[in-house]
């Protein structure tokens, strides 16, 4: 949507004068990688944050101002201090790498998507914090942007396998294989489309993908975990760094945990709460997530760690500081997924289909006014349809949809019924002029 059209939409918008997100995204900044370009061994770019330098300019008329703002935030890169002893590398990939310093070394929490990006991130951290050895590696969940840079962190896998704990939540390997092997090719094709990877980078093309500015394209790897967490409350101490785990399966990922650092009063909430509405049904393909369980796990997070934490950080985006602020942040995210679930279920029980609910249901103003609940990665419309599908399957109750023509054949028949290609395109252009963009896209 263009700037003019997006600003005309009738909803309760957060204020562009609110600079809290920018303050938090800049807080703790130590240094940036200049230029932020990461190459593979053949000299090919696998990551280039410089391609998005245009985001430093004001939002043009060709772009949605809210998406432009998110792009400005996610394009910030470098080494940041979260709190004393905990650091993050942000903007070296779509995800963050977190490093908790111990007595002699460092514990790495999530290791980006590409080996090259992970290696550069660790090198950059050491440039500013010293040559600390990696004493432990933690995978917060089973999505590849959090584990597949592993060989960039532990390049000598065979010798490190026994000495370095590699911690993951229960079901991690099973879920990795399910997504990346069983249906990997189909998901990869969908992901190219979902993330807009073929779009030109610029004000009329790709300006980010919500969770980060883009995905890296380097070498992927997997070092299997050797320490599996199964129960909330389990803890590990690595190089004097204590980590306490909260199991949050079937939220943003089927295998996932949050990590609390008691000595630092710091909570890593993995990808259960980020600065965007997340996906219940992701367009790249995956089993529909459980919005009800997601909401309940976030409620448990508040009970377990809300009063014990002074800073909250995620595996994407920037932290939230202050006990009151982080509890509100988690509460809003809890209410976001809970509201979507409960209202979709209420409306489906009146006989409405997923499409009908998606065209009717809106978030309450209190959630619309928050920047971190907006639709930068997930979208309300598709999430509602996902919740409907989880309970009611794909079938909408209309017998005509039980056995449809394949799209090409169906399209040919509709065009013939509407008087031919020229007549259809003329009608589509009329709908475009009337700002009826949904039907315009459908018939064109």
N, C-alpha and C positions, 0 to 999 in steps of 0.2 A: 504494500500500500504506500502511496506517496504521502508526503508531508501534509498536503492540504486535505486529502481524504481522511487520513488517520486522525487528524485534529478535529474533524467534524463528527466523530463517533460519539454517541451519547452515553458516557459512562462516568464513574467517579474516578478521576485520574489523580495519581500522586503529583506532588508539586515538583516542577523542574528546578525550583529554587532550593529544594532540599539537597544539600551537598554531603549528607552523611555517608553515602556509599563511596563517594570520591575520597572523603577524609579517611575512611577505613581502608580503602584500596591503596592509599599512599602511606598509611601509618607503618612505621617500622622499616621503611625503605633503607637499604644499605647501599646497593649498587645495581646497575643495569649492565647487561651484556651488550656491548657496542662493537659492531652491529649485531643484532640478534638474528644471526643466520647460522644454521647448523647443517653440516654437510655429511654425506656418507663417505666411505673410503674411496669411492670413485669420483668424488668432488661434486656430486649432485646434491642440490638443496633438498633436505628432508623437512626443514622448518625455516620459515622466513617471516619473522614478525615485521620486518621492514616493509613488506608488501601492504601493510595496513597503516602506514604513516599518514594516509589521507584522513584518518579518523581524528587527528588532532585539530582538524578544521571544524567550522560550524556545520551543522546539519543542512544539507542542500534540500531543495524541493523534491528531489527524486527519491528521498529516503524517509522511512518512518522515524520520527525523532526519538521515540522510545527505544527502538532497536539500535539506532545510532549511539544513543547514550550507553546502552549495554556493550556495544562494540568498543567504545572508548574505555570502559572499565576493564573489559577482558583483555584488551591489548596491552595493558600495563605489565611490564616484565622486569624480572630481576630477583635478587635475594632480599628477603624481608625477615625481620625479627617479629615473631608472634608474641613471645614473652621470653623472659630470661631463660635461655637454654633450649628454646624451640624455634626453628627457622623454617621458612618455606621458600622454595623456588617456584615462582609463578611466571607464566607466559613463555615457557620453553616448550610447551605442548598444550593440548587441550585441557589437561589436568595438572594438578599440583604435586610436587614432591615435598614432603615434610621431613625434617631432620631433627631428632631429639638428641642433644649432646649428653653423653654419659661421663663416666670417670676418665676413660681413656679414648673412647671412640664415639661413634654416632649410630643411632638406630634410625633406619630409613623407613618411613611409612608411605607406601605407594611409590611406584618407580616409573611413572609415565608410560607412554604408548610405544616409543621407539628406543632401541638400544642406544642409538647415537645421541638422542635428546637426554636420556638418563645419564649417560657418561659425561656429557657437557654440563649438565646440572650439578653433578657431584664434583666435577672439576672446578666449577665456578664457586660452589660453596667452599671448597677447600682453599681456593685462592684467597678468600676473605676470612675464613675461620680456622685455617690450619689443616695439616695433613692428618686428619683423624680417620682411623680405619673403620670400616663398616662392621659393627658388632651384631647387627640383627636387621632383618628385612621383614616388613609386615605388609600383607596384602589386605586392604580393607574389604574388598569384594571381588567378584568374579568377572568383571568387565575388563577388556584387554587394555584400556587406557590407564589401568592401575597396576598391572603386573607385567606387561610384555616388554618393558624396558629393563627387565631384571639382569640380563647379562651386561648391561652397562654399569650396573652397581656391583655385581659379583662376577667379573669376567672369568675368573678361575673356578668355574662351577664345581669341577670334580674335587678340588682340594677344599673348597669352602663348604661343600655339602654337609659334612659332619660337624664342622666347628661353628658354623654360623646358623643360628636359629632362623628359620623362615616360617613365619606364622600366618595362618589363614583360617577363615571360618569354616565350620562343618559344611560339607557338600561342595567345597570350592572346585576341586578337579572335575567332579561329575558335571557341574554346571558349565564349566569352561568347555568341556568336550561337547556337551549338548549344543551350545550356541556356536562354537567355532568349528566344529567338525561335522556334526550331524546336519545342520542347516547353514553352515558357514557360507557356502557360495551364494545362496539366496539372500542371506543377510548382508553380505558384502555389496551385492548389486543394489540393494535397497539403500544401504548407507551412503553410497555415492550420490544418490538422488536426494536423500534426506538432508545431508550436510551441504549440499550445493557445491560439491568439490569441482565441478566442471565450469562453474560460473567465473567470469573475470572478476578479479578483486578490485573494487572501486565503488564509488557512490551510486552507480547504477547497477551494480552486481553484488558480489559477496561482501558483506560487512560484518560477518561473524556468524556463529551458530549457537549463541545463547549460553552454553556451558563454558565456552572458551572462544577464542577467535577462530580456530580451525583445528584440524587433526593433523598430526605429523605423518609423514609417509616413509619412515625409515624401517630398519630391520626389527622384526618382532621376535620375542623369545619367551620362554617359560621355564623357570626353575621350580620344580614341584615343591610344595611346602613340606616341611618335616615336623611341624608342630601344629596340630589342629585344635582350635578352640570350639567347644561344644555347648558351653553353658554360660549364661550371664553371671558375672561376678568372678569368673576365673581371672587370674592375674599372672603376669610374668614379670620378672625383673632381669633386665639385660644391661650389663655395664652400669649398674646402679640406677637405671631408669625403670621405674615401675609403670606397667601398663595394665589397666583393668578393662575388661571387655564386656560389652553389652551385645548379646546376639539379637540381630534385627533381620531375620530371614523373611523373604517374600515381601520386602518393601521395594526399594529401587532396584534391588537385585535379589535373586533367590537365595544367594549365599553372601551374607554381609554382616559385619559387626561395627559398632562404634568403639572408640578407644578413649578412655579417660586417663589422664596423667595426674595423679593425686598431688604429687610434690609441686607440680607447676600450676595446679588448679586450672587445667586446660582440658577442653573436651573436643576431640575430633569426632564429628558427627557423620563421617564418611560422605555418602552422597544422599543421605536421608533428608537433608535440609540444606538447600543451596539458594542462591539469589535469583531464583526463577521458579515458576511452576514447572514441575518435572513431568515426565511421561508416566501415565498409567498404562496407556497403549502406545508403544513407540513405533514410529513409522518405518524404522529399519527392520522391524520384525523381532518378536520375542513373545513369550507367554504374557498374557495380560497380568499386570501386577495387582496386588490386593490392597486397594485404597483403604479399606477398613482396618486391616492389620497395620498398614503403614501409619495411620493416624494413632492407633493404640500404642505402637512402639515409641512414637514421639512423645506421647503422654508419659510413658514409662521413663523415657530419657529425662524429662523434667523432674520426675519424682526422685530418680536415682542421683542425678548429677547437677540439677539446676542450681541448688543452693551451695554446691561445692565448687562451682566453676566461676572463674573471672574472665575467661575468654573462650570463645567457640570458633572452631575453624572446620572447614570442609575440604573435600578432595578436589573441589573446584572453587573458583572465586576467591573472595577476601574474607578475613575474619570479622567477628562481631565482639566488641569488648564491653565489659560491664555486666554484672549479674542480672540486673533488671532488663537490660537491652537484649541479652541472649535468651532469657526466658521468654520474653515477648516474641522474639524471632522464632523460636521453636514452637511456641503456642500458635502463632499465625500459620506456620507450616502444618501443624497438626490439624488445625481447623480447616485449612484449605482442602486437604485430602479427605477429612471426615465429612465436610459439607458436600463435596462432589459425590461421595459415596452415598450418603444418607438421602440426599435429595433425588439422585438418579433412581435409587431403589424405590423411594416414595412414588415418584412419577411413573415408573414402569408398572407399579402395582395398580395404577389407575387405567392401564391399558395402552399407554403411549409406547411407541417404539424408540429405539436409540436415536434415530435421526430426529424424530419429533422432540425428544427431550433436549437434544443438543441445540436445537433451534430456539428453545424456550428458556432453558435454565441459565441464569446469570449469577455471578458471585455477589454476595452482599457488599454494600459500599465499604464496610470496614476492611474487607480483604482487597477490594479493588484499589483502595488508596495506598496500598503498600507496594513499593518497588519490587520487593523480593518475591511477591506472589504473582507477578505478571508473566505473560505467556511468551517467554523468550526461547524456551526449549520445548516444553510440553505446551499443550493448548487445551483449553476447556472443552471445545467441541469434540476433539478426538478422544479426550479422556472419558467424557460421558459415554461415548459409543463403546469404548473399551470396557467400562464398568458394566454396561448393558450386555455386551458380548460374554463377559465372564460368567454372568448368571443365566443368560437366556440364549446363548449361542449366537451365530451370525444371522439366524432366521428371524425375520421381522413379523411373522404371522400372516404375511400376504402370500397366498398360494401361487400367485403369478411369479413370485421370485424364487420358487423352489427349484425350477429348472429353466434358467434363462439362456438366451443366446450368448455366445461369446461376444465380447465387446465389438469386434470389427463387424460381424454379421448384424448385430443389433443396430449399430450405427448406420449401416447401409440402408436398413429398412426405415429407420426414423428419417433419414435424409430424403428418401423417396416419398414418404408420407407428407413431408413438409414442403415438397415442391422442388427439390433439387438443391445442389450445393450453393448456387448463387442466392437463392431465397433464404437458405439457412444463415449464410454469412451476413446478409442484409439485416436479418432479425437480430443476430448476435451484436452487430454494430449498434443497433438501436438500444439494446439492453445495456451496452457499455456506456452510451450517452446518458442513460437514465440511472447510472450507477448501480444497476442490478447485476453485479459482477459474478455472482454464483451461477445464475442461469446462463449468463454470457459464456462463461468457461465451459459449462456443461454442453451446450449445443455447438460450440465452436470446435 
